[in-house]
Amino acid sequence: MRLGAIWMFASAMTALQAQTADPLAPLAEKAEKASTEWAAQATTLETRLTHLLPCDAAVRASIGQAKTASDARLAALTDYWLGALAQSKTLTESAQVLLGQESAGTAEWRTDQADLAQEVAAIEGMMADLRESASLRPALGEAQKTLDGIAATARAMAARTTERESGAAAISTDLRALLEAGQVEQTVIDAELKSLAAEGARWNLYYAARDQRAQTECTITNPTTPAPRPARTTATKSAAKKKKKRVNAADQ
């Protein structure tokens, strides 16, 4: 009964997977698009900057756009691998549950098999006694035929029990293989996520350094360009007014 339920579950899962779109497909598409957009920005950045004056506002804007595209790419790739990790964990957890059910049912199947073996042995003993009696009493011939049918049915049930246990063992082997493969897959995904995090840190440092370089080039090529004046706060304005009043009072 347990084996039949597992087969029904497996069949239902197969049918469901055939009808349901891959949940990772949208994430993969988004990651591919983001990677393409970033590549277009990154591979042409320096070429575009060489056609701009050092203090052109478009210089820092271009660097910022490339960094934004880089962040979007890394975020999309991270989302994809997190989705793959969640999917892998769900699959391995389901396999673990089924494997636990299989292990719990092994003792039950072996008990059933032992009971049937005893039943077959008892029937065959009865048949031997009946054959001996039938040779002396022909009227027992019909009873012997009936007992033959019962014995055949019991043997068939015992054979099916053996086949069921063999099938369950094969399923358990497949489930353990699935668990091992899932664990390997999750290790690979964890490594990929760590690699993406490290890559993101490196790109952030690069774009920060490139932006600083752009500011330095502007300062070197235009040393007389005044630096932007800081915005005047309310406190600064109030102090300036008081100073002006004192100056006017002194003049009077």
C-alpha positions as CSV (number, residue, x, y, z in Angstrom):
1,M,0.0,0.0,0.0
2,R,2.8,2.4,0.9
3,L,4.7,1.6,-2.3
4,G,1.6,2.3,-4.3
5,A,1.2,5.7,-2.6
6,I,4.8,6.6,-3.4
7,W,4.4,5.6,-7.1
8,M,1.2,7.7,-7.2
9,F,3.1,10.7,-5.6
10,A,5.9,10.3,-8.1
11,S,3.5,10.1,-11.0
12,A,1.7,13.2,-9.8
13,M,4.9,15.2,-9.4
14,T,6.0,14.2,-12.9
15,A,2.7,15.3,-14.4
16,L,2.8,18.6,-12.4
17,Q,6.4,19.3,-13.6
18,A,5.4,18.7,-17.2
19,Q,2.5,21.2,-16.9
20,T,4.2,23.9,-14.9
21,A,6.7,26.3,-16.3
22,D,10.2,26.3,-14.8
23,P,10.0,28.9,-11.9
24,L,13.7,29.8,-12.5
25,A,13.1,30.7,-16.1
26,P,12.0,34.4,-15.4
27,L,15.0,34.8,-13.0
28,A,17.4,33.4,-15.6
29,E,15.9,35.7,-18.3
30,K,16.3,38.7,-16.0
31,A,19.9,37.8,-15.1
32,E,20.8,37.4,-18.8
33,K,19.2,40.7,-19.7
34,A,21.0,42.5,-16.9
35,S,24.3,40.9,-17.8
36,T,23.9,42.1,-21.4
37,E,23.1,45.6,-20.4
38,W,26.1,45.8,-18.1
39,A,28.4,44.4,-20.7
40,A,27.3,47.1,-23.1
41,Q,28.1,49.8,-20.5
42,A,31.3,48.3,-19.2
43,T,33.0,47.4,-22.5
44,T,32.4,50.9,-24.0
45,L,33.0,53.0,-20.9
46,E,36.6,53.9,-21.4
47,T,36.1,54.6,-25.1
48,R,33.2,57.0,-24.3
49,L,35.2,58.7,-21.7
50,T,38.1,59.4,-24.1
51,H,35.8,61.6,-26.2
52,L,34.8,63.8,-23.2
53,L,36.6,66.7,-21.5
54,P,37.9,65.8,-18.1
55,C,35.5,68.1,-16.3
56,D,32.5,67.3,-18.4
57,A,29.6,66.2,-16.1
58,A,29.0,63.3,-18.5
59,V,32.2,61.6,-17.3
60,R,31.0,60.9,-13.8
61,A,27.5,60.3,-15.1
62,S,28.8,57.5,-17.4
63,I,30.8,55.9,-14.6
64,G,27.7,56.0,-12.4
65,Q,25.6,54.4,-15.2
66,A,28.1,51.6,-15.5
67,K,28.1,51.0,-11.8
68,T,24.3,50.9,-11.7
69,A,24.3,48.3,-14.5
70,S,26.9,46.3,-12.6
71,D,24.8,46.4,-9.4
72,A,21.7,45.3,-11.3
73,R,23.5,42.4,-12.9
74,L,24.9,41.1,-9.6
75,A,21.5,41.5,-7.9
76,A,19.8,39.5,-10.8
77,L,22.4,36.8,-10.6
78,T,22.1,36.6,-6.9
79,D,18.3,36.3,-7.1
80,Y,18.6,33.5,-9.7
81,W,21.0,31.4,-7.5
82,L,18.9,32.0,-4.4
83,G,15.9,30.7,-6.3
84,A,17.9,27.6,-7.5
85,L,19.0,27.0,-3.9
86,A,15.5,27.1,-2.6
87,Q,14.3,24.8,-5.4
88,S,17.0,22.3,-4.6
89,K,16.3,22.4,-0.9
90,T,12.6,21.8,-1.5
91,L,13.4,18.7,-3.6
92,T,15.8,17.2,-1.2
93,E,13.5,17.8,1.7
94,S,10.7,15.9,-0.1
95,A,13.1,13.1,-0.9
96,Q,14.1,13.0,2.8
97,V,10.5,12.6,3.8
98,L,9.9,9.8,1.4
99,L,13.0,8.1,2.4
100,G,11.9,8.2,6.0
101,Q,8.6,6.7,5.1
102,E,10.3,3.9,3.2
103,S,12.5,3.1,6.2
104,A,9.5,3.0,8.5
105,G,7.7,0.7,6.1
106,T,10.5,-1.9,5.7
107,A,9.8,-3.7,9.0
108,E,6.1,-3.8,8.2
109,W,6.7,-5.3,4.7
110,R,9.1,-7.9,6.2
111,T,6.4,-8.9,8.8
112,D,3.8,-9.3,6.1
113,Q,6.2,-11.4,4.1
114,A,7.0,-13.6,7.1
115,D,3.2,-14.0,7.9
116,L,2.5,-15.0,4.3
117,A,5.3,-17.5,4.3
118,Q,3.9,-19.1,7.4
119,E,0.5,-19.2,5.8
120,V,1.8,-20.8,2.6
121,A,3.6,-23.4,4.7
122,A,0.5,-24.2,6.7
123,I,-1.6,-24.5,3.5
124,E,0.9,-26.8,1.9
125,G,0.9,-29.0,5.0
126,M,-2.9,-29.2,4.8
127,M,-2.6,-30.1,1.1
128,A,-0.2,-32.9,1.9
129,D,-2.6,-34.3,4.5
130,L,-5.6,-33.9,2.1
131,R,-3.8,-35.7,-0.7
132,E,-3.1,-38.7,1.5
133,S,-6.7,-38.8,2.7
134,A,-8.1,-38.3,-0.9
135,S,-6.3,-41.5,-2.0
136,L,-8.5,-43.3,0.5
137,R,-11.6,-41.2,0.2
138,P,-12.3,-40.0,-3.4
139,A,-15.0,-37.6,-2.2
140,L,-12.2,-35.3,-0.8
141,G,-11.0,-34.6,-4.4
142,E,-13.0,-31.4,-4.7
143,A,-11.7,-30.1,-1.4
144,Q,-8.2,-30.7,-2.6
145,K,-8.9,-28.7,-5.7
146,T,-10.2,-25.8,-3.6
147,L,-7.1,-26.0,-1.3
148,D,-4.9,-26.0,-4.4
149,G,-6.5,-22.7,-5.5
150,I,-6.0,-21.2,-2.1
151,A,-2.4,-22.2,-2.0
152,A,-1.8,-20.7,-5.5
153,T,-3.3,-17.4,-4.3
154,A,-1.1,-17.4,-1.2
155,R,2.0,-18.1,-3.2
156,A,1.1,-15.2,-5.6
157,M,0.6,-12.8,-2.7
158,A,4.0,-13.9,-1.2
159,A,5.7,-13.3,-4.6
160,R,4.1,-9.8,-4.8
161,T,5.3,-9.0,-1.3
162,T,8.8,-9.9,-2.3
163,E,8.6,-7.9,-5.5
164,R,7.2,-5.0,-3.5
165,E,10.1,-5.1,-1.1
166,S,12.6,-5.2,-4.0
167,G,10.8,-2.2,-5.6
168,A,11.0,-0.3,-2.4
169,A,14.7,-1.0,-2.1
170,A,15.2,0.4,-5.6
171,I,13.2,3.5,-4.7
172,S,15.2,4.0,-1.5
173,T,18.5,3.8,-3.5
174,D,17.2,6.4,-6.0
175,L,16.1,8.7,-3.2
176,R,19.5,8.5,-1.5
177,A,21.2,9.3,-4.8
178,L,18.8,12.3,-5.2
179,L,19.7,13.5,-1.7
180,E,23.5,13.2,-2.4
181,A,23.1,15.0,-5.7
182,G,21.1,17.8,-4.0
183,Q,23.7,18.3,-1.4
184,V,26.4,18.6,-4.0
185,E,24.3,21.0,-6.0
186,Q,23.6,23.2,-2.9
187,T,27.4,23.3,-2.1
188,V,28.1,24.5,-5.6
189,I,25.3,27.2,-5.4
190,D,26.6,28.4,-2.0
191,A,30.1,28.8,-3.6
192,E,28.6,30.7,-6.5
193,L,26.8,33.1,-4.1
194,K,30.0,33.7,-2.2
195,S,31.8,34.4,-5.5
196,L,29.2,36.9,-6.6
197,A,29.4,38.7,-3.3
198,A,33.2,39.0,-3.6
199,E,32.9,40.1,-7.2
200,G,30.4,42.8,-6.2
201,A,32.8,44.1,-3.7
202,R,35.6,44.3,-6.3
203,W,33.5,46.1,-8.8
204,N,32.4,48.6,-6.2
205,L,36.0,49.4,-5.4
206,Y,36.8,49.7,-9.1
207,Y,34.0,52.1,-9.9
208,A,34.8,54.2,-6.8
209,A,38.4,54.4,-7.8
210,R,37.5,55.3,-11.4
211,D,35.2,58.1,-10.2
212,Q,38.0,59.4,-8.0
213,R,40.4,59.3,-10.9
214,A,38.0,61.3,-13.0
215,Q,37.8,64.0,-10.3
216,T,41.6,64.0,-10.1
217,E,42.0,64.4,-13.9
218,C,39.6,67.3,-13.8
219,T,41.5,69.0,-11.0
220,I,44.9,68.5,-12.8
221,T,43.7,69.8,-16.2
222,N,41.8,72.8,-14.7
223,P,43.7,73.9,-11.6
224,T,42.1,77.4,-11.7
225,T,38.5,76.0,-11.7
226,P,37.0,77.2,-8.5
227,A,35.6,74.5,-6.3
228,P,31.9,74.6,-5.7
229,R,30.9,76.8,-2.8
230,P,29.3,75.1,0.1
231,A,25.6,75.8,0.5
232,R,24.9,78.5,3.2
233,T,23.0,77.2,6.1
234,T,20.5,79.2,8.2
235,A,23.0,79.6,11.0
236,T,25.6,81.0,8.5
237,K,23.1,83.5,7.1
238,S,22.2,84.7,10.6
239,A,25.8,85.2,11.6
240,A,26.4,87.2,8.4
241,K,23.5,89.5,9.1
242,K,24.7,90.1,12.6
243,K,28.2,90.9,11.3
244,K,26.8,93.4,8.8
245,K,24.8,95.2,11.5
246,R,27.9,95.5,13.6
247,V,29.9,96.9,10.7
248,N,27.1,99.5,9.9
249,A,26.9,100.5,13.6
250,A,30.6,101.1,13.7
251,D,30.5,103.3,10.6
252,Q,27.8,105.4,12.2
